Amino acid sequence: MSTITKKELIDRIAERTQAKRVTVKSVIQAFLDEITRELDFGIQGDEYFLCPLSRVRVEARPVWPGSRHGDVSPGICLAGHPGVAPGTRGGHAIMIGNVSAKYALRSLWRHPRRTILSMVGAGVGCAIGIIATAWVGGSADMQLRAISESGAGHLRIVPPGWLLTKENNLRLTDGESTLEQVESVSGIRMTVPRARANGLLAFGNRTRGVQIVGVQPKAERESNRLVYKSRLTGRYLEPGDKGATVIGGTLAKRLDVELDDDLYVTLSGKDGMTSAMFRIVGILRTGSRDLDASICHVTLTDLARVTGHKGVGEISIKGDILTTEEELKEGFELR
């Protein structure tokens, strides 16, 4: 659509209204002056934003909604360039930003109660998010620590093939050498050797199946919270003990045994089923019936003597900071 000048606009309106041209010119000029004045100071309203413009002629050029000039009233834009007054040199967008910022700041104090409530709501929401994130992260750390300190450790070295078969009779090749290599790696705080065997405990006519764990008494007592945090009746195993065992409270109740009672233990050995007598020197009560029903500790030496399987079945590793597999491989060669 072609551009229309102010003179042409005055002539058209004068002809249509049958008014004097001088009167129409005065009215239009006054109208444009008022628009310019309002635009210079900004209009305080919730319906629209306006920006300061120069006094220029008007052109009948449509501005489509959604275009980059959509902030100008549809059907009218300024001559010289669509949506930009001559001489502004692109200042239209800058002024819109300035007016928007002023309007936003003014609106903050127009309704102080709403502003305060919005700020409090945002603060409470952020605080809840931070607390929830910390709670979840702390729970994961606590679970990891509880598992690692309950005998599993942060990492565990097992014999080849154990992951497929889960056979308790498997032993590490040259376990003593492997243990020395692990202890030489930086970042490792404690190494705990163990061996396991499936067994049957009997006292009188009462029997219970259990997994018997051969331990190194000092290392087990220092690293396993099931030992140093539980209520212990009697004592724990000591280096040099022979024919001694520590069992859980639930196991003792089911077998109806007490301290210094002798258990007849049948195990799966290297050459078949073997048996031996073990004296109860301690009863552990962790507070969990399931855990108490699975605890049966003997020394590594006694387990190797009865089963015939020499050596270490696994090595649990505890570190101050979790040591990755790559860091372990740099310190020693897994066997």
C-alpha positions in Angstrom: 0.0 0.0 0.0 1.4 3.5 -1.0 2.5 6.1 1.5 0.1 8.8 2.6 1.4 12.2 3.7 0.0 14.4 6.4 -1.2 16.9 3.8 -3.1 14.2 1.9 -4.6 12.9 5.1 -5.8 16.4 6.0 -7.4 16.9 2.6 -9.1 13.6 2.7 -10.6 14.2 6.2 -11.6 17.8 5.3 -13.4 16.5 2.2 -15.1 13.7 4.1 -16.2 15.8 7.1 -17.0 19.0 5.1 -14.9 20.8 7.7 -12.5 23.7 7.1 -9.1 22.6 6.1 -7.4 24.8 8.7 -9.5 23.3 11.4 -8.7 19.7 10.3 -5.0 20.5 10.1 -5.0 22.0 13.7 -6.8 18.9 15.0 -4.5 16.4 13.4 -1.4 18.4 14.4 -2.7 18.5 18.0 -3.4 14.8 17.9 0.1 14.0 16.7 1.6 16.3 19.3 -0.3 14.6 22.0 0.8 11.2 20.8 4.4 12.3 20.6 4.3 13.7 24.1 2.8 10.6 25.5 5.3 8.5 23.7 8.2 10.6 25.1 7.2 10.0 28.7 5.6 6.5 28.3 2.1 5.6 29.0 1.3 4.0 32.3 -1.0 1.2 31.4 -1.3 -2.6 31.4 -2.5 -2.9 27.8 0.5 -1.8 25.7 4.0 -0.3 25.5 5.0 2.7 23.4 8.3 4.3 22.6 9.4 7.9 21.8 9.2 8.8 18.1 9.7 12.0 16.0 7.0 14.0 14.4 6.8 12.6 10.9 4.2 11.9 8.3 2.1 8.8 8.5 1.8 6.1 5.9 -1.1 3.6 5.4 1.1 0.5 5.5 -0.2 -2.6 7.4 1.9 -4.3 10.1 1.0 -8.0 10.4 0.7 -9.6 13.8 3.7 -11.7 14.7 6.1 -9.6 12.6 9.1 -7.8 14.1 7.1 -4.6 14.1 4.1 -6.2 15.8 4.3 -3.8 18.7 3.0 -0.9 16.5 -0.7 -0.6 16.1 -2.0 -2.7 13.1 -2.7 -0.6 10.0 -0.3 2.3 10.8 3.5 2.6 10.7 6.0 5.4 10.2 7.2 6.8 6.9 10.7 6.2 5.8 11.0 2.6 7.1 8.4 0.1 8.3 8.0 0.5 12.0 11.0 2.9 12.5 10.9 6.6 12.6 13.3 8.5 10.3 16.3 9.5 12.3 16.0 6.9 15.1 18.5 4.6 13.5 17.1 1.4 15.0 16.6 2.9 18.4 13.0 1.5 18.5 14.0 -1.9 19.9 16.4 -0.3 22.4 13.7 2.1 23.7 11.3 -0.8 24.0 13.8 -2.6 26.2 14.3 0.5 28.3 10.6 1.1 28.7 10.0 -2.6 29.6 12.7 -2.5 32.3 11.2 0.7 33.8 7.7 -0.8 33.7 8.9 -4.0 35.3 10.7 -2.1 38.1 7.7 0.1 38.7 5.4 -2.9 38.8 7.4 -4.3 41.7 6.4 -1.5 44.0 2.9 -1.0 42.6 1.7 -4.2 44.5 4.2 -4.6 47.3 2.3 -7.4 49.0 2.2 -9.5 45.7 5.9 -8.8 45.2 6.8 -10.0 48.7 4.6 -13.1 48.4 6.2 -14.0 45.1 9.7 -13.5 46.5 8.9 -15.6 49.5 7.4 -18.4 47.3 10.4 -18.4 45.1 12.7 -18.6 48.1 10.8 -21.4 49.8 10.7 -23.4 46.5 14.5 -23.0 46.0 15.1 -24.0 49.7 12.9 -27.1 49.3 14.8 -28.1 46.1 18.2 -27.7 47.8 17.1 -29.7 50.8 15.6 -32.5 48.7 18.8 -32.7 46.6 21.0 -32.8 49.7 18.7 -35.4 51.3 18.8 -37.7 48.3 22.6 -37.4 47.9 23.1 -38.0 51.6 20.9 -41.1 51.6 22.9 -42.5 48.7 26.2 -41.9 50.6 24.8 -43.4 53.8 23.6 -46.5 51.9 27.0 -46.9 50.2 28.8 -46.5 53.5 26.6 -48.9 55.3 27.1 -51.6 52.6 30.9 -51.0 52.4 31.3 -51.2 56.2 29.1 -54.3 56.6 31.7 -56.6 55.1 31.3 -56.0 51.4 33.9 -53.2 51.1 34.1 -50.7 48.3 35.7 -53.3 46.0 36.1 -57.1 46.1 38.6 -59.3 44.4 37.3 -62.8 43.7 38.7 -65.9 42.0 38.3 -66.4 38.2 34.9 -67.9 37.4 33.3 -66.9 40.7 30.9 -64.5 39.0 29.5 -67.3 36.9 29.3 -70.1 39.4 29.3 -68.4 42.8 31.1 -71.5 44.2 32.3 -70.9 47.7 35.0 -73.5 47.3 37.0 -71.4 44.8 40.2 -69.8 46.1 42.5 -67.0 44.8 45.7 -68.2 43.1 48.6 -67.0 45.3 46.3 -65.0 47.6 49.1 -63.8 49.8 50.9 -62.1 47.0 47.7 -60.6 45.7 47.0 -59.2 49.2 50.4 -57.6 49.4 49.9 -56.0 46.0 46.6 -54.6 47.0 47.9 -53.2 50.2 50.6 -51.3 48.3 48.1 -49.3 46.2 47.6 -45.7 47.4 44.2 -44.7 48.6 43.4 -48.1 50.1 42.8 -48.0 53.9 42.1 -51.6 54.7 42.1 -55.1 53.1 40.1 -57.9 54.6 40.7 -61.5 53.4 37.9 -64.1 53.8 37.0 -67.6 52.7 33.5 -69.2 52.6 32.1 -72.7 52.8 28.6 -74.1 53.0 27.9 -76.0 56.2 25.4 -77.5 58.6 25.4 -76.7 62.3 24.0 -79.3 64.6 23.3 -79.4 68.4 21.4 -82.4 69.7 18.6 -83.1 67.3 18.4 -79.5 66.0 20.2 -78.5 62.8 20.6 -75.3 60.7 22.2 -74.7 57.3 24.5 -71.7 57.1 27.3 -70.2 55.2 30.4 -70.4 57.3 32.9 -67.5 56.8 36.6 -67.9 57.6 38.0 -64.5 58.7 41.1 -62.9 59.9 40.0 -61.9 63.4 41.8 -58.5 63.8 40.9 -57.2 60.3 37.3 -58.4 60.6 36.8 -56.8 64.0 38.1 -53.4 62.7 36.4 -53.3 59.3 33.0 -55.0 59.8 30.4 -52.9 61.5 28.3 -56.1 62.1 31.1 -57.1 64.5 32.1 -53.8 66.2 28.6 -52.2 66.3 26.6 -55.3 67.4 25.9 -56.4 70.9 28.4 -59.2 71.6 27.9 -61.8 74.3 31.2 -63.4 75.2 34.1 -62.4 72.9 35.0 -62.3 69.3 37.6 -64.5 67.6 41.3 -63.9 68.3 44.4 -64.8 66.3 45.5 -68.3 67.2 42.0 -69.6 68.2 41.4 -73.2 67.2 38.0 -74.8 67.1 36.2 -71.6 68.1 33.2 -69.9 66.4 31.0 -66.9 66.8 27.4 -67.2 65.7 24.4 -64.8 65.4 21.7 -64.5 68.1 18.9 -65.9 65.9 21.0 -68.9 65.1 21.8 -69.5 68.7 18.1 -69.3 69.6 17.0 -71.7 66.9 19.7 -74.2 67.9 19.0 -73.5 71.6 22.7 -73.1 72.4 24.6 -70.8 74.7 28.2 -69.8 75.2 30.8 -72.6 75.5 28.4 -75.1 73.9 30.0 -77.3 71.2 28.5 -77.4 67.7 28.9 -80.3 65.4 29.7 -78.7 62.0 29.5 -80.6 58.7 31.1 -78.9 55.7 31.6 -79.5 52.0 35.3 -80.1 51.8 37.9 -80.7 49.1 37.5 -84.5 49.3 33.9 -84.6 50.1 31.9 -84.0 53.3 33.9 -83.3 56.4 33.0 -82.5 60.0 34.5 -80.9 63.1 33.5 -79.7 66.5 33.5 -75.9 67.2 33.0 -74.2 70.6 30.8 -71.1 70.8 32.9 -68.3 72.2 30.6 -65.4 71.2 27.1 -64.6 70.2 26.4 -61.5 68.0 23.1 -59.6 68.0 22.8 -57.0 65.3 19.1 -56.2 65.8 18.1 -57.9 62.5 16.8 -61.5 62.8 17.8 -62.2 59.2 21.3 -61.1 59.7 21.6 -62.9 63.0 20.5 -66.1 61.3 23.3 -66.0 58.8 26.4 -65.2 61.0 28.8 -68.0 61.6 32.5 -66.9 61.8 35.6 -69.1 62.2 39.2 -68.4 61.6 40.7 -68.8 58.1 43.1 -71.4 59.5 40.3 -73.5 61.0 38.3 -73.3 57.8 41.2 -74.4 55.6 42.1 -77.2 58.0 38.5 -78.7 58.0 37.6 -78.2 54.3 41.1 -78.8 52.8 40.8 -75.7 50.6 43.9 -73.6 51.3 44.2 -69.9 50.7 41.9 -66.9 50.5 38.6 -67.0 48.8 38.1 -63.2 48.4 39.6 -59.9 49.4 37.4 -57.0 50.4 38.9 -53.5 49.9 38.0 -50.4 51.8 39.3 -46.9 50.9 39.1 -43.4 52.2 37.8 -42.4 48.7 36.3 -44.9 46.3 39.1 -46.2 44.1 38.2 -46.8 40.5 39.1 -50.0 38.6 41.5 -48.0 36.4 43.3 -46.7 39.4 43.6 -50.2 40.9 45.0 -51.5 37.6 47.7 -48.9 37.7 48.8 -50.1 41.1 48.8 -53.8 40.7 47.8 -56.5 38.2 44.6 -58.4 38.9 45.0 -62.2 39.0 
